[in-house]
Amino acid sequence: MNRSYFKFNLIFLTAIVGLLFGAPSHGVAQEATSILSGHVVDIKGNRVAGFVLAIEPFEGINGTEQREHISSLESQTDDAGRFSISNIVPTSVQLVAQTSGYVIQFIKIGTVAVHQHEPSPFGGIAFTIKPGAHIENVEVVVKSRMRMRGRIVSADGTPLTNARVGIKIRQRYLNGMGHGTSSCGTRTDDAGYWVQHVDTPALYTITVNYQGLSATVEPFILQDGERKDDIIVMFDEDRLISIDSPSGRVEASAEASTSPSAGAGVWVVNPANGHAYKSIRCRSWDDANIQAVAEDAHLVAINDAAEQKWLSEIFGWHPYWIGLTDFEKEGEWVWTNGEPTTYTNWAPHEPMDDDRGEEDYVVMRGKWSDVGTESAEWQMIRMAIIEKKVLPTKPSAEEK
């Protein structure tokens, strides 16, 4: 959808409002602000109670300077679906749906209906109202967006609450026009539920990833306007632990933080950069990541060939987990400590997903390979290298 279409909508609605409601209503002298009132119905014509509409600045025509003069105005429909929004500044505005999971299909003013093509890049249907006009009996027709709602649980039924998870959505369109894939991050609520809205009828396949675990839901079809709210995502774990805390730090479980480390926990300093490194024993990439954060460290980030060579000389050629991953977005490899990826040391034909699913984590055996939770190697790699920039120093005599 382009701006010209919305300019047409705006000009069209401005003309309508000007013709139908150009004179102040009820014989009252013209005021500086205007009023918009009416009711909200669904696509079957049923009145919708508790629906929140808003008038917001429309920046598609007159530019962003409008926000300095206009604030958003809201109204919630009553039990009969009625709403009224007053104090509207006479300039270009848009009517938007503020109730989550709904879009405005069209609005009717008198005998004229103006449709919105969804999803709208500007958020709503744009128009202007002449100063002091009271536009009454506007019918706003809304439609619920297609959505999927799922709950994440462990093998014993315990929900994964307040945790950030990755969701990959694959869809095969029902009109036979192809397929698509999208990925996103979301957070479960206090009961372990997550919600995603979609806009296209399709055969959907959902894969949920959490801290190295992955589960795929049986494919299902969503028709236009439908919702699927009974999705259960079960990870094959006796207990899932959310490692997200309000401060954004990772909190390790007692079991993970006490895992024994190789070399009796000896940190080795690289004289070239002053960073300290240590090998640790772990159950998985995720376990290694938890242990690293518990020590105020991170899974090793390798920034150049010299650092790679030094690590191989110190720790040998055993398979080690390192901190490179494309879990958040397929094909975009990032270090867990946030450093830019300036160097890679992939083995031939890597990285490459195999028939057992996506491979989002990296193991180093001198050269690097990507590994997934469904790979045979996942349970076999029991070592990782962690890194920190500054080692804790002993207090001086003056500080004691």
C-alpha positions as CSV (number, residue, x, y, z in Angstrom):
1,M,0.0,0.0,0.0
2,N,1.5,3.4,-1.0
3,R,1.1,6.9,0.3
4,S,-0.9,8.0,-2.8
5,Y,-3.7,5.7,-1.8
6,F,-3.9,7.2,1.7
7,K,-3.7,10.7,0.3
8,F,-6.8,9.8,-1.8
9,N,-8.5,8.5,1.3
10,L,-7.7,11.6,3.2
11,I,-8.9,14.0,0.4
12,F,-12.0,11.9,-0.2
13,L,-13.0,11.8,3.4
14,T,-12.2,15.5,3.8
15,A,-14.6,16.3,1.0
16,I,-17.2,14.0,2.5
17,V,-16.9,15.6,6.0
18,G,-16.9,19.1,4.5
19,L,-20.0,18.4,2.4
20,L,-22.0,16.6,5.0
21,F,-20.9,18.4,8.2
22,G,-19.5,21.7,7.0
23,A,-21.9,23.7,9.2
24,P,-21.7,23.6,13.0
25,S,-24.2,21.0,14.3
26,H,-27.2,21.9,16.5
27,G,-27.0,25.6,15.6
28,V,-24.2,26.1,18.0
29,A,-21.4,28.6,17.1
30,Q,-18.4,27.1,15.5
31,E,-15.8,25.8,18.0
32,A,-12.1,25.3,17.7
33,T,-12.3,21.5,18.2
34,S,-14.5,18.8,16.8
35,I,-16.3,15.7,18.0
36,L,-16.6,12.2,16.4
37,S,-19.2,9.7,17.7
38,G,-20.9,6.6,16.6
39,H,-20.7,2.9,17.3
40,V,-18.4,-0.1,16.6
41,V,-19.6,-3.3,15.1
42,D,-18.0,-6.5,14.0
43,I,-18.2,-7.8,10.4
44,K,-21.5,-9.6,11.2
45,G,-23.0,-6.3,12.4
46,N,-22.9,-7.1,16.1
47,R,-22.2,-4.2,18.4
48,V,-18.8,-4.5,20.2
49,A,-18.5,-3.4,23.8
50,G,-15.3,-2.4,25.5
51,F,-13.5,-1.6,22.2
52,V,-10.9,1.2,22.4
53,L,-10.6,3.6,19.4
54,A,-8.2,6.5,19.2
55,I,-7.7,9.6,17.1
56,E,-4.0,10.1,16.4
57,P,-2.0,12.6,14.3
58,F,-1.7,11.5,10.7
59,E,1.9,12.1,9.5
60,G,1.4,10.7,6.0
61,I,0.3,14.1,4.6
62,N,1.5,17.1,6.6
63,G,4.7,15.7,8.2
64,T,5.9,14.9,11.7
65,E,5.5,18.4,13.0
66,Q,1.8,17.6,13.9
67,R,2.9,15.6,16.9
68,E,4.0,18.8,18.6
69,H,0.4,20.1,18.5
70,I,-1.8,17.0,18.8
71,S,-2.0,14.3,21.4
72,S,-3.8,10.9,21.0
73,L,-7.5,10.9,22.1
74,E,-9.2,7.6,23.1
75,S,-12.7,6.4,23.7
76,Q,-13.9,3.0,24.9
77,T,-17.3,1.7,23.7
78,D,-20.0,1.2,26.2
79,D,-22.3,-1.9,26.5
80,A,-24.1,-0.8,23.4
81,G,-20.9,-0.3,21.4
82,R,-21.2,3.5,21.4
83,F,-18.1,5.8,21.5
84,S,-17.5,9.5,21.4
85,I,-14.2,11.3,20.9
86,S,-14.1,15.1,21.6
87,N,-11.6,17.9,21.5
88,I,-10.3,16.8,18.1
89,V,-7.9,19.4,16.7
90,P,-9.1,20.3,13.1
91,T,-6.2,18.9,11.1
92,S,-5.2,15.6,9.4
93,V,-5.9,12.7,11.8
94,Q,-6.4,9.0,11.6
95,L,-8.9,6.7,13.4
96,V,-7.1,3.6,14.7
97,A,-8.1,0.5,16.7
98,Q,-6.3,0.3,20.0
99,T,-7.8,-3.0,21.1
100,S,-5.1,-5.6,20.5
101,G,-5.8,-8.2,17.8
102,Y,-8.3,-6.1,15.7
103,V,-8.1,-3.9,12.6
104,I,-10.6,-1.5,11.2
105,Q,-12.2,-2.8,8.0
106,F,-14.1,0.3,7.0
107,I,-16.1,3.2,8.4
108,K,-19.5,4.5,7.3
109,I,-20.4,8.1,7.4
110,G,-24.0,8.4,6.2
111,T,-24.3,6.3,3.1
112,V,-20.6,6.4,2.2
113,A,-18.2,3.6,3.3
114,V,-14.4,4.0,3.2
115,H,-12.5,0.8,3.4
116,Q,-9.0,0.2,4.8
117,H,-6.7,-2.2,3.1
118,E,-4.8,-4.1,5.8
119,P,-2.3,-4.0,7.2
120,S,-2.1,-0.2,7.0
121,P,1.4,1.3,7.0
122,F,0.1,4.4,8.8
123,G,-2.1,2.6,11.3
124,G,-5.6,3.7,10.5
125,I,-8.1,5.5,8.2
126,A,-7.1,9.2,7.7
127,F,-9.4,12.2,7.4
128,T,-10.0,15.8,8.5
129,I,-13.0,17.3,10.3
130,K,-14.0,21.0,9.9
131,P,-13.5,23.0,13.1
132,G,-16.5,22.7,15.5
133,A,-18.2,20.0,13.5
134,H,-19.9,17.1,15.4
135,I,-19.9,14.0,13.2
136,E,-22.5,11.6,14.6
137,N,-23.6,8.1,13.9
138,V,-20.4,6.9,12.4
139,E,-20.2,3.2,12.1
140,V,-16.8,1.6,12.6
141,V,-16.6,-1.9,11.3
142,V,-13.8,-4.0,12.9
143,K,-12.4,-7.4,12.2
144,S,-10.4,-9.6,14.5
145,R,-6.9,-10.5,13.3
146,M,-6.0,-14.2,12.8
147,R,-4.0,-15.4,15.7
148,M,-2.3,-18.3,17.3
149,R,-2.0,-18.7,21.1
150,G,0.2,-21.4,22.7
151,R,1.4,-22.5,26.1
152,I,4.9,-23.8,26.7
153,V,5.3,-26.6,29.3
154,S,7.9,-29.1,30.3
155,A,7.4,-32.9,30.3
156,D,5.8,-32.8,33.8
157,G,3.3,-30.0,32.7
158,T,5.1,-27.1,34.5
159,P,4.6,-23.9,32.4
160,L,7.6,-21.8,31.2
161,T,6.6,-18.4,32.7
162,N,7.9,-14.9,32.0
163,A,10.6,-16.2,29.6
164,R,11.8,-14.9,26.2
165,V,11.4,-17.5,23.5
166,G,12.1,-17.6,19.7
167,I,9.2,-18.5,17.4
168,K,9.7,-19.5,13.8
169,I,6.5,-19.5,11.6
170,R,6.4,-21.4,8.3
171,Q,3.3,-20.9,6.2
172,R,2.1,-22.5,3.0
173,Y,-0.5,-20.3,1.4
174,L,-3.9,-21.9,0.8
175,N,-4.3,-20.1,-2.5
176,G,-1.4,-22.1,-3.9
177,M,0.7,-19.0,-4.4
178,G,3.8,-20.3,-2.5
179,H,5.1,-20.2,1.0
180,G,6.9,-18.0,3.5
181,T,8.9,-18.1,6.7
182,S,9.3,-15.5,9.5
183,S,11.0,-15.5,12.9
184,C,10.3,-13.4,16.0
185,G,11.0,-13.2,19.7
186,T,8.3,-13.0,22.3
187,R,7.8,-13.4,26.0
188,T,5.5,-15.9,27.8
189,D,3.1,-14.6,30.4
190,D,2.6,-15.6,34.1
191,A,0.8,-18.8,32.9
192,G,3.3,-19.7,30.1
193,Y,1.2,-18.4,27.2
194,W,2.4,-16.6,24.1
195,V,0.4,-14.9,21.3
196,Q,1.2,-14.2,17.7
197,H,-1.0,-12.5,15.1
198,V,-0.9,-13.4,11.4
199,D,-2.7,-12.0,8.4
200,T,-2.7,-14.7,5.7
201,P,-4.8,-17.9,5.5
202,A,-2.3,-20.7,5.3
203,L,-1.1,-24.1,6.5
204,Y,1.1,-23.1,9.5
205,T,4.0,-24.9,11.2
206,I,5.3,-23.4,14.4
207,T,8.7,-24.1,15.9
208,V,9.5,-22.7,19.4
209,N,13.1,-22.4,20.6
210,Y,14.2,-21.7,24.2
211,Q,17.8,-21.8,25.4
212,G,19.0,-24.6,23.1
213,L,15.7,-26.5,23.3
214,S,13.4,-26.8,20.3
215,A,9.9,-28.1,19.7
216,T,7.7,-28.1,16.6
217,V,3.9,-28.1,16.7
218,E,1.8,-30.3,14.4
219,P,0.9,-28.3,11.3
220,F,-2.6,-26.7,11.3
221,I,-4.7,-24.6,8.9
222,L,-5.9,-21.1,9.7
223,Q,-8.7,-19.7,7.5
224,D,-9.4,-16.0,7.2
225,G,-10.6,-14.6,10.6
226,E,-9.9,-17.8,12.5
227,R,-8.0,-18.2,15.8
228,K,-6.2,-21.2,17.2
229,D,-5.9,-20.8,20.9
230,D,-5.2,-24.4,22.0
231,I,-1.6,-24.9,21.0
232,I,0.6,-26.8,23.5
233,V,4.4,-26.7,23.1
234,M,6.0,-29.4,25.2
235,F,9.8,-29.6,25.7
236,D,11.2,-32.9,26.6
237,E,12.6,-31.7,29.9
238,D,11.4,-32.5,33.4
239,R,11.7,-28.9,34.5
240,L,12.2,-25.7,32.5
241,I,13.8,-22.8,34.3
242,S,13.3,-19.2,33.1
243,I,16.7,-17.4,33.2
244,D,15.2,-14.0,32.5
245,S,15.2,-11.7,35.5
246,P,13.7,-8.1,35.7
247,S,17.2,-6.6,35.4
248,G,18.0,-8.5,32.3
249,R,20.7,-10.5,33.9
250,V,20.8,-14.3,33.7
251,E,20.4,-16.2,36.9
252,A,22.0,-19.7,36.9
253,S,20.4,-22.5,38.8
254,A,22.3,-24.0,41.7
255,E,22.9,-27.2,39.7
256,A,24.3,-25.3,36.7
257,S,26.5,-23.0,38.7
258,T,28.2,-25.8,40.6
259,S,29.1,-27.9,37.5
260,P,32.8,-28.8,37.7
261,S,35.2,-27.0,35.3
262,A,38.2,-28.4,33.5
263,G,41.6,-27.6,34.8
264,A,40.4,-27.1,38.3
265,G,38.9,-23.7,37.3
266,V,42.1,-22.2,36.2
267,W,41.9,-18.9,34.2
268,V,44.6,-18.4,31.6
269,V,45.4,-14.9,30.4
270,N,46.1,-14.1,26.8
271,P,49.0,-11.6,26.8
272,A,47.9,-10.3,23.4
273,N,44.6,-8.8,24.6
274,G,44.7,-9.2,28.4
275,H,41.5,-11.3,28.4
276,A,41.2,-14.4,30.6
277,Y,39.9,-17.8,29.4
278,K,38.8,-21.0,31.0
279,S,37.5,-24.4,29.8
280,I,34.4,-25.7,31.7
281,R,32.4,-28.9,31.7
282,C,28.8,-28.6,30.6
283,R,25.7,-30.5,29.6
284,S,24.9,-28.4,26.6
285,W,25.5,-25.0,24.9
286,D,22.7,-23.5,27.1
287,D,24.3,-24.9,30.3
288,A,27.7,-23.5,29.3
289,N,26.1,-20.1,28.7
290,I,24.4,-20.1,32.1
291,Q,27.7,-21.0,33.8
292,A,29.5,-18.3,31.9
293,V,27.1,-15.6,33.0
294,A,27.2,-16.9,36.6
295,E,30.9,-16.1,36.6
296,D,30.5,-12.6,35.1
297,A,31.9,-14.0,31.9
298,H,30.6,-15.1,28.5
299,L,31.1,-17.9,26.0
300,V,34.3,-17.1,24.1
301,A,34.1,-14.6,21.3
302,I,36.9,-15.1,18.8
303,N,37.8,-11.9,17.0
304,D,40.8,-12.7,14.8
305,A,43.1,-15.5,13.6
306,A,45.7,-14.7,16.3
307,E,43.2,-15.3,19.1
308,Q,42.0,-18.5,17.4
309,K,45.6,-19.8,17.1
310,W,46.3,-19.0,20.8
311,L,43.1,-20.8,21.9
312,S,44.0,-23.9,20.0
313,E,47.5,-24.0,21.4
314,I,46.2,-23.5,25.0
315,F,43.1,-25.7,25.0
316,G,43.9,-28.2,22.2
317,W,41.6,-29.6,19.6
318,H,38.8,-31.0,21.7
319,P,35.3,-29.9,20.7
320,Y,34.3,-26.8,22.6
321,W,31.1,-24.7,22.5
322,I,31.8,-21.1,21.7
323,G,29.6,-18.0,21.9
324,L,28.5,-17.7,18.2
325,T,24.8,-18.3,17.4
326,D,22.1,-17.4,14.9
327,F,19.2,-18.4,17.2
328,E,17.5,-15.0,17.1
329,K,17.6,-14.7,13.2
330,E,18.5,-17.5,10.9
331,G,21.8,-16.7,9.0
332,E,22.8,-13.7,11.2
333,W,25.6,-15.0,13.4
334,V,26.2,-13.0,16.5
335,W,28.4,-13.4,19.6
336,T,26.6,-13.7,22.9
337,N,28.5,-10.8,24.4
338,G,27.3,-8.4,21.7
339,E,30.6,-7.9,19.9
340,P,30.5,-7.6,16.1
341,T,31.4,-10.7,14.1
342,T,34.7,-9.6,12.4
343,Y,36.2,-13.1,12.0
344,T,35.0,-16.6,11.2
345,N,36.8,-19.9,10.9
346,W,34.2,-22.2,9.4
347,A,35.1,-25.8,8.3
348,P,34.4,-26.6,4.7
349,H,30.7,-26.6,3.8
350,E,29.8,-24.9,7.0
351,P,27.6,-23.4,8.3
352,M,24.8,-25.6,6.9
353,D,21.6,-26.9,8.4
354,D,21.0,-30.6,7.9
355,D,17.9,-32.8,7.6
356,R,17.5,-32.9,11.4
357,G,16.6,-29.2,11.6
358,E,18.2,-25.8,12.1
359,E,21.7,-25.6,13.6
360,D,21.9,-22.4,15.6
361,Y,25.0,-23.0,17.8
362,V,28.7,-23.3,17.1
363,V,31.3,-25.8,18.2
364,M,35.0,-25.4,17.7
365,R,37.5,-28.2,16.9
366,G,40.1,-25.8,15.5
367,K,37.6,-25.1,12.7
368,W,34.0,-24.2,13.4
369,S,30.8,-26.2,12.8
370,D,27.2,-25.3,13.5
371,V,25.2,-27.8,15.5
372,G,21.5,-28.1,16.3
373,T,19.5,-29.5,19.2
374,E,18.4,-32.4,17.0
375,S,22.0,-33.2,15.9
376,A,23.7,-36.3,17.2
377,E,26.5,-34.2,18.4
378,W,24.3,-32.1,20.7
379,Q,24.5,-34.6,23.6
380,M,28.2,-35.4,22.9
381,I,29.8,-32.0,23.3
382,R,30.5,-31.5,27.1
383,M,33.1,-28.8,27.1
384,A,33.1,-25.0,26.5
385,I,35.4,-22.1,26.7
386,I,34.4,-19.0,28.5
387,E,36.0,-15.6,28.5
388,K,36.1,-12.4,30.6
389,K,38.0,-9.2,30.1
390,V,39.1,-8.4,33.7
391,L,40.0,-10.9,36.4
392,P,39.1,-10.1,40.0
393,T,42.1,-8.6,41.8
394,K,43.1,-9.2,45.4
395,P,42.6,-6.1,47.6
396,S,45.7,-4.2,48.4
397,A,46.9,-3.7,52.0
398,E,45.4,-0.1,52.0
399,E,42.0,-1.4,50.8
400,K,41.8,-4.0,53.6
